[in-house]
Amino acid sequence: MTDSSLQRAALTLAVISSFVTPVMASAVNLALPDLGLRFALDAVTLSWVQTGYLLSTAVCVVPAGRLGDIWGRKKMFTWGMAGFGLASLLACLAPSIVVVLVARVAQGVGSAMVFATGMAILSEAYPPGQRGRALGINVAAIYIGLSLGPLLGGVLTHYLTWRGVFALVVPPSALAVWVAVYKLDAEWAEAKGEPFDLVGSFFYALALVGLILGLTRMPTWAGGGLALVGLAFLWLFGWWEGKTQSPVFPVHLIRTNRPFAFSSLAALINYAAIFAVTFLLSLYLQRVKGFDASMAGLILVAQPVMQAMLSPLAGRVSDRVQPRLVASLGMGLTALGLAGLALLDAQSSTIYIVACLMLNGIGFGVFSSPNMNAIMSSVAPRYYGIASGTVAAMRMMGQMVSMGIAASMLAIFVGQVQITPASYPALLSSLQATFIICCLLCVAGIFASLSRGELPKG
């Protein structure tokens, strides 16, 4: 297989997977109100349609990266993409909410396998002189997916019900599997024959499960207990990874590399603050404001469009200005956008909502590329794969925490009842509380971003 054909196959796989997964993540938010109505679900159960996916992805993404190094990245990617597509088909045909939730967990496992290997395959296929262009196309696919997701989700839900959203990603998933099997004639397994850290992976999984289950049950005693159990297993994970010969994650990068550690923390905080916005505003726009799903999707697209426009520019600026300064500015703008959303009420105008979403998108766009630049510039080239995997893990854990905060506020203010006009005031209170918490998270994130220190120039 020639280098050019290998590169075309790798780029095709990266673009498809980078488009499909964000489309699914953002489009599902527009389908949730319809799904809730058809299965008569309460708000907390409905939030688990997203939370189950995020939790399974976050639990599996780090172990999947290590397994890809041992077993082969092409194999891991192919099975992950196949699993994602089949789980999407299962969700589309699901007769009950239990089957939908099982399918979403399976989607998360497949996504983790794809996230952990897709970027590594692309980096292996392209030499350093050409890699930046390929990665730029890949990032563009992600933001196009995020931009189109709410719009496609709204239109499909409006005309085909929530099932149309899950059907959307089945054909491209099948295409990606075909390309991987028949066009990608290469395999990469640099750690072939090395042992897999099963104990560390077990501690990591229990830590995340404990933390997210605890968050969704706050402020009860059971929620606090589960969160403490999660923190205990997180400490055990760090302790074990520091002493084992073949760790699933080299924790010394967190312990000894200040820019890497604080940049990763800033990414976690930013995703925790911003991800639940689409889920909550989808409920607000369709229930409180009375918009149909397609109109709600059109409004929500304002945020990812600004992200797509600003990220490339912010990345170029961070090559000339210290990334911590640019990323911190982005975190501050996001905090302002969330503060604006915390003032929403039943009479808020569409223009006001769009303005807040645009400010959020500008902030996230200004933050994300410089923060990625800081993470990748803070490690030696031999750690690029680990750094990329860490970004994926921080993204998924941040999204999971964000949904946990949203679910907790819904449980406190709305309770486990179906959302009806009588519960709209309580729904508004839960939205306002969530956006206040997320705004405060961003304020803390500014300090984390500034604390990373300066990177060496050149």
SULTA-V121582 format. One line per field, one symbol per residue. ss: DSSP state (H for helix, E for strand, L for the rest). psi: psi as a letter, one per 30 degrees, with the letter a starting at -180 (. if undefined). A space follows every 50 residues. Layout:
ss->???
psi->???
This chain:
ss->LLHHHHHHHHHHHHHHHHHHHHHHHHHHHHHHHHHHHHHLLEHHHHHHHH HHHHHHHHHHHHHHHHHHHHHLHHHHHHHHHHHHHHHHHHHHLLLLHHHH HHHHHHHHHHHHHHHHHHHHHHHHHLLHHHHHHHHHHHHHHHHHHHHHHH HHHHHHHHHHLLHHHHHHLHHHHHHHHHHHHHLLLLLLLLLLLLLLLHHH HHHHHHHHHHHHHHHHLLLLHHHHHHHHHHHHHHHHHHHHHHHLLLLLLL LHHHHHLHHHHHHHHHHHHHHHHHLHHHHHHHHHHHHHLLLLHHHHHHHH HHHHHHHHHHHHHHHHHLLLLLHHHHHHHHHHHHHHHHHHHLLLLLLLLH HHHHHHHHHHHHHHHHHHHHHHHHHHHLLLHHHHHHHHHHHHHHHHHHHH HHHHHHHHHHHHHLLLLELLHHHHHHHHHHHHHHHHHHHHHHHHHHHHHH LLLLLLLL
psi->kleeeeeeeeeeeeeeefeeeeeeeeeeeffeeeeeefghkleeeeffee eeeeeeeeefeeeeeeeeeeekeeeeeeeeeeeeeeeeeeeegkflfeee eeeeeeeeeeeeeeeffeeeeeeefkleffeeeeeeeeeeeeeeeeefee eeeeeeeefgaffeeefefeeeeeeeeeeeeffiilkkifgkfllkieee eeeeeeeeeeeeeeefgkhleeeeeeeeeeeefeeeeeeefffleikfkj ffeeefjeeeefeeeeeeeeeeffefeeeefeeeefdefglleeeeeeef feefeeeeefeeeeeeeffekkeeeeeeeeeeeeeeeeeeffgkafgkle eeeeeeeeeeeeeeefeeeeeeeeeeffllefgeeeeeeeeeeeeeeeee eeeeeeeeeeeeeelilkjlefgeeeeeeeeeeeeeeeeeeeeefeeeef fflklkk.
